[in-house]
Amino acid sequence: MKKISFCIPCYRSEQTLTGVIDEIMTTMESMKDRYVYEIILVNDCSPDGTFNVIRSLTEKYDNITGVDLAKNFGQHAALMAGFHYVTGDILVCLDDDGQTPANEVGKLLDKLEEGEDVVYARYEHKKHSMFRNFGSSINEQMTRFLLGKPKELYVSSYFAARRFIVDEMLRYDKSYPYVIGLVLRSTKKIANVDVNHREREVGHSGYTLGKLLGLWMNGFTAFSVKPLRIATYTGMTCAFFGFLYGIYTIIKKLVMQDMVAVGFSALMSGIMFLGGMILFMLGLLGEYIGRMYIGMNNAPQYVVREVLGTDEKK
């Protein structure tokens, strides 16, 4: 009998987490002849009473482990923290707000049994806010261009993966983890299944503009050198056209002796454009170097303050 490990990063879910756990338990009860399961709840330093709820759940159920992080490290770091406590044959990640339907986990597991290594839930109609949907769209384009994600593949926070994928992800011990990038570099056998996406009943998304930008930057710099190549090609293109324009100006001056010099506005526009491009490329290069520096200083992915659950997990 296979063991399923549910890993849930938790932030501001004091009012929704119990409902998610109840739904998981009800669903898994209907599949008890096929699977046993455990639940790992990672509190990403939530400012409300989320960890108190986790504490009560670990006291009530012996198959739930609670992990309390010392500060807010972000969703992907919280997932990586939870992966270290996973003991099952199959990992299932979902959200703590009830929008990802735990009662449809059977669809992911069935697809996984067909031979896939990772299965992502796909939503026909997402119930996120317009801001969150915009962020997801940008993330979709970024993973496709920078990380080589197939166009037809939809990635989401609700997915199931085989044990060896978890082990491969755990090999990454650097700062700034990006779970989607870790999955895409581990296997090509990734599939989708359609599930419903629910309206948020309580609260709002924990992703702010700053957190979304940080997440995109992880994808830009942690798992791809394409931004550096784009910067190189852009610089070469600007230099090439600048060279051509210089030759054009010399020839025109020789042919037209009374040619008026380039105007101040045009000159300043050119300087501003090239100066902006140079600063952008330097900033991009600095981002890579800065992350290398932080990695060399062994900055942690996360710091665990407390673990609740079985003695083995402690």
N, C-alpha and C positions, 0 to 999 in steps of 0.2 A: 504493500500500500504506500503510495507516494505522499510526501509531506509538502504542504503549501505554506510558504512564509509570506504573510502580508506585511508590507513595510509602508508606514504612513507618516510623512512629515507633518507636524502639527504646529499651527500658529493661529492664534485667536479663534480656537475651535471649542471653547468651553461649552457652548450651547449645542454644538452639532456632533461632537465626537462620539458621544454615547449612542446616538442613533445610527451612526456608521458602523460601530462595533456590533450593535444588535442585528443590523442587516447582514453583516458578514456571517455571524453565528447562525442566523436562521437559514441563510443560503447554504452554508457548509454542512449544516445538519441534514439537508436533503441529499448531500453527496457523501455522507459518512461511510458508505460502502466502498468508495473509491479513494478518498483522501482523508488524511488527518491534517491539522493546520496549527499554526502559531501566528501571533500578531505582534509586530514590533512597532511601538509608537515612539516617535522621536520629537520631543518638545524643543523647538528652535527658539528657546528663550522667549516664549510668548509672554506679553505683559499682563494678560488676564489670568484666570484661574485654570488654564488648560492643564498644567502639570498636576494640579490637585485632582482633576478628573482622571488623568492617567494613573495617578497613585491609587485612587479608589478602584479603578478597573483591574490593576495588577493584584490588588488585595482580594478582589472578588473572583478572578479567573486565574488559573495556574498556567494557562497557555499564552498569557500576555506579558510582554516585556516592555518596560518604560525606560527611555533614555532621555536624560535632561542635559542639554547643551549649556555651557557656561555663558555664551553670548549668542546673538543672532548671526549665524553664518550663512543663511540662505537655504533655499529648498534643496539644491543639488548637494550641498555639503551635508545637510541633514539626512538625505537619502544615503550618502556614502557612510555616514555614521551608523545608520540602521543596517546596512549591508554586512557590517562586521558582526552582527548578532544573528544573522540569518543562518538557520540550520536545515532548512528544507531543500527538497529536490527542485522545487519550482518557486520562483519569486514573483509576487504580484504587488505592484505599486499602485496606489490610488490616492485620492485627495481626502482631506479631513472635513470637507464642508458639505458632503452629501451630494454634490453635483455629479460625481462619477458613480454610476449605479453598481454597487457591490453585488446586487442580486443578478447581474448579468455576467459575472465572472466565469460562469460555465462556458460561455462563448469563447473566451480567450483560452481557457484550458483545453477545450475540444480542438481548437485550431493548433495549439501547441502539440497535442497528441498526434496530429497529422504529420508531424516531422519538422515544423518550423522551430527556430531557435528563440525568436522573440516575436510577440504578437502585440500590436498596439490597437487600442480602441479608437475607432473613427466615428466622429459625430456628424450627422447630416445637418443638424441645426444646433449650433452652439448657443448656450444661454448665458454667455459671459456679457459683460458690458462692452460698449463700442470701443472703449480704450483698450480693454484686455484683448478683444478680437483683433484690433489693429496690431498690438504687440505680437500676438500669435502669428499674424500674417507676415510680419517682418522676420520673425524667427524662422518661419517656414522657408522664406526665400533665402535666408542666410544659410541654413543647413543644406539647402539644395545646391547652392553655388559654392560654398566654401568646404563643406564636408562630404560632398558627393552623394547626398541623399537622393534616391530615385524619385522622379517627379510624381509617380503614382502613389508613393508611400506617404501616409499621414502619420505624424508622430504626436503623441500627447502624453500627459502625466499618468495616464491609466494604461499599464502594460504588464505583460507576463513574460518571464524569461527563464531559460533553463539554468541549472546550477553552474555550469561551466562559464556562462556569461557573467554571473555574479563574481566568480573567482577571478575572471579576467579583469573586470572593473576594479576589483580590490587591489590589483597590482599597481594601479595608479595611486601614488601616495603624495603627489604634489599639491600645491595650493590651486585654488580656482578649478575645482572639478566641474565637468559638464557631462552629465549622464548620457545625453543623446549622442554626443561625440564618442563616448566610450563604447556605446552599443554599436554605432555605425562602423567603428574601426575593428569590432570583434567578429562580426558575421554579416553575411549577405542574405541569410535565410530569415527574412523579416516579413511579416504579413500584417494585414489589417482585418478587423472584424467590426461590423457596424453595431453600435450600441446607442442608447438614448442619452441625452445630456439634459440634466435637470436645471431648473431655475434655482438660484441661490435663495434659500429661505431666511437666512440670518446673516447679518454683517455684509462685508464687502471684500473684494480681492485684496490680498496682502501685497500684491505687486504694484509698487509705485513706479513712476517714470525712471527714477534713479536705479531701482533694482532691475528693471527691464534693460536699461542701458548697460548695467554691469553684467547681466546675463549674456547680452549680445557680444560684449567685449570678450567674455570668456570663449565664446564660439569663434570669434575673429582670431584670437591670438593663441589659444591653448592647443588647438588641434589642426591648424592650417597655416601654411606660409603664403597662401594666395594673396593676402593683403600686401605683403612685401613685394610680391611679383607685380601686382597691379601698380604699386608705387614706382617700381623700376620702369615698367612699360610706359607709364604716364610721363615720367621724367624724360625717357628716351624720345617719346613722341613730341613733347614740348621743345626739346632741344633740336629735334629734326626740323620742325616747322619754324623755329627761330632761325636756324641756319638758312633755310630756304628763303625766309623773309629778308634776311640780311643780304643774300645774293640778289634778290629782287630789288632791294633798295639801292644797291650799288649800281646795278645795270640801269635802273631808271634814272639815277643821278647822272650817269655818263651819257645817256641818250637825251635826257631833258635837263639841260644845264640850269634852267631857271626853276627847277622843282623846289617847292617849299618844303622845309623840314617837317618831320612828323610833329603834330600838334601836342601841346602839353597834356590835354585830356587823354588822348590816345596813349601817350607815353606812361602816364600815371596808371591807366587801366591795365596796361601790360605789366607794369611793376607790381601792382596789387595782386593780379592774378598769379603771376609766377611766385611772388612772395608768399601768398596764401598756400599755394601748392607745396612749396618747400617746407613751410611750417607744419602743414598737415602730415607730410611724409616724415619729418623729424619727430613729430608727436607719435606717429604710428611706430616708428623704430624705437622711440623711448618706451612705449608701452611694452614691447617685447623685452627690451633690456630690463625694465623695471620688474617684470614678472620673473625673469631669470634671476635677478638679484634676490627677490623675495624667496624664490625656490631654494637658492643657495643658502639662505639663512634658515632653512627648514621651518618656514611658517606653517602652522598646522592647518589641515583642512577643517578641523573642528576640535573642540575641547569638551570632554564629557565631565559634567559635574557629578552626576549620580545615575546609577542604574537600578531599576526596580524590576523584580521578577524572580525567576528561579535561581537557585544557588549556582547552577552551572553558568548562567549568563552573568551573574555578579562577578 
